[in-house]
Amino acid sequence: MIKKFILFWKHFFIMVWEIIKSMRSVRGLISLFIAYMIFHGWALTFFVIGLITGNAWFLGIGTAVMLFWFGPGTPVIPLILVTAFIIQRYILMDKSNKISIKLKWKELNTKK
């Protein structure tokens, strides 16, 4: 059971790395940055501003959101990747990324 758990997370992070490598175009990197800022980056910015200025409100909000996304069971990585795909394909009109997440997951699980 522990081996299955470790294998699942190993395949998950390999798949995430492959997807990020497939987004090497400028539009892909911009979409990845925008998606990160939507879900997690603004909280990091709040945290840094709170540290620099000593503002407890910024520090509290930034810390709360970062701790929420780092918590167990939160799907921050898949949400960022799916949002980046949508931004890249439909907002930035970049059709160069032809990776399928379902096919990549099946490929990794059958590779063993």
Backbone torsions as a table, in degrees:
resi	resn	phi	psi	omega
1	MET	NA	-41.5	178.5
2	ILE	-66.8	-35.6	178.8
3	LYS	-64.5	-39.5	176.6
4	LYS	-63.1	-41.5	179.7
5	PHE	-61.7	-47.4	179.9
6	ILE	-65.1	-41.2	179.8
7	LEU	-64.3	-39.2	178.3
8	PHE	-60.2	-49.7	-177.6
9	TRP	-68.6	-33.2	176.3
10	LYS	-63.5	-47.9	178.8
11	HIS	-64.6	-37.5	180.0
12	PHE	-61.2	-48.5	-177.5
13	PHE	-73.1	-29.0	173.0
14	ILE	-65.4	-42.9	178.9
15	MET	-63.5	-42.2	178.3
16	VAL	-61.1	-44.0	179.7
17	TRP	-63.6	-41.6	179.0
18	GLU	-63.4	-40.6	179.7
19	ILE	-66.3	-42.6	178.7
20	ILE	-64.5	-39.4	177.7
21	LYS	-64.5	-29.3	-179.6
22	SER	-75.0	-13.3	-178.2
23	MET	-100.3	45.0	-174.2
24	ARG	-78.4	-11.1	-179.6
25	SER	-70.7	165.6	-179.9
26	VAL	-62.4	-42.5	178.8
27	ARG	-64.7	-35.8	177.4
28	GLY	-64.5	-43.8	178.9
29	LEU	-67.3	-38.1	176.9
30	ILE	-63.9	-43.0	-179.9
31	SER	-66.2	-37.0	177.0
32	LEU	-64.6	-41.4	178.3
33	PHE	-64.7	-43.8	-180.0
34	ILE	-63.9	-43.4	179.8
35	ALA	-64.4	-39.7	177.3
36	TYR	-63.6	-42.6	-179.7
37	MET	-66.3	-31.4	178.5
38	ILE	-65.0	-44.6	-172.8
39	PHE	-93.4	-37.5	-169.3
40	HIS	-133.0	-30.7	-173.0
41	GLY	-65.0	-36.9	-179.9
42	TRP	-65.7	-33.7	178.6
43	ALA	-69.0	-37.9	175.8
44	LEU	-63.9	-39.8	176.6
45	THR	-63.4	-44.3	176.4
46	PHE	-58.7	-43.5	-179.3
47	PHE	-61.0	-45.6	-179.5
48	VAL	-66.3	-43.4	177.8
49	ILE	-61.6	-41.4	178.1
50	GLY	-63.0	-38.4	177.3
51	LEU	-67.2	-42.6	-177.0
52	ILE	-68.9	-46.2	-174.9
53	THR	-90.3	-14.8	-177.4
54	GLY	79.2	15.6	-179.4
55	ASN	-79.6	114.8	-176.3
56	ALA	-68.4	-31.8	-179.7
57	TRP	-64.3	-50.3	177.9
58	PHE	-59.8	-44.0	-179.8
59	LEU	-62.5	-42.8	-179.6
60	GLY	-67.1	-46.0	-179.8
61	ILE	-65.4	-46.2	178.9
62	GLY	-60.4	-43.6	179.4
63	THR	-65.8	-43.1	-178.5
64	ALA	-62.7	-45.3	-179.0
65	VAL	-68.2	-41.8	178.7
66	MET	-63.9	-41.7	178.4
67	LEU	-66.3	-35.5	176.8
68	PHE	-62.5	-48.0	-178.1
69	TRP	-71.3	-25.3	177.1
70	PHE	-83.9	-7.9	-177.4
71	GLY	-68.3	162.7	-179.5
72	PRO	-69.8	138.5	176.6
73	GLY	85.9	2.0	178.1
74	THR	-91.0	131.1	-174.3
75	PRO	-90.9	52.2	-174.2
76	VAL	-67.6	-42.0	-177.1
77	ILE	-65.9	-49.6	177.0
78	PRO	-62.0	-36.7	178.2
79	LEU	-63.5	-42.2	178.6
80	ILE	-63.9	-44.1	-178.5
81	LEU	-66.8	-43.4	179.1
82	VAL	-65.7	-41.7	177.6
83	THR	-64.0	-38.9	177.9
84	ALA	-64.4	-40.1	176.1
85	PHE	-61.1	-45.3	-179.5
86	ILE	-63.6	-43.7	178.4
87	ILE	-63.2	-44.5	-177.9
88	GLN	-64.4	-44.8	-174.4
89	ARG	-79.0	-43.6	-169.3
90	TYR	-104.6	-24.5	179.0
91	ILE	-97.8	-46.1	-179.8
92	LEU	-89.8	-2.8	176.1
93	MET	55.4	43.0	178.3
94	ASP	-104.5	110.0	-177.7
95	LYS	-97.3	11.2	-174.8
96	SER	-74.8	-21.8	-177.1
97	ASN	-89.0	108.4	-176.6
98	LYS	-110.8	22.7	-177.1
99	ILE	-79.0	140.6	176.4
100	SER	-111.0	123.1	-176.3
101	ILE	-65.9	-40.3	179.8
102	LYS	-63.1	-45.6	179.9
103	LEU	-65.7	-38.8	178.7
104	LYS	-64.2	-40.5	179.3
105	TRP	-65.3	-42.9	177.8
106	LYS	-63.3	-40.8	179.7
107	GLU	-61.8	-43.8	179.8
108	LEU	-67.7	-36.8	-178.6
109	ASN	-75.8	-23.6	177.6
110	THR	-90.7	-12.8	-177.3
111	LYS	-68.8	-47.2	-178.6
112	LYS	29.3	NA	NA
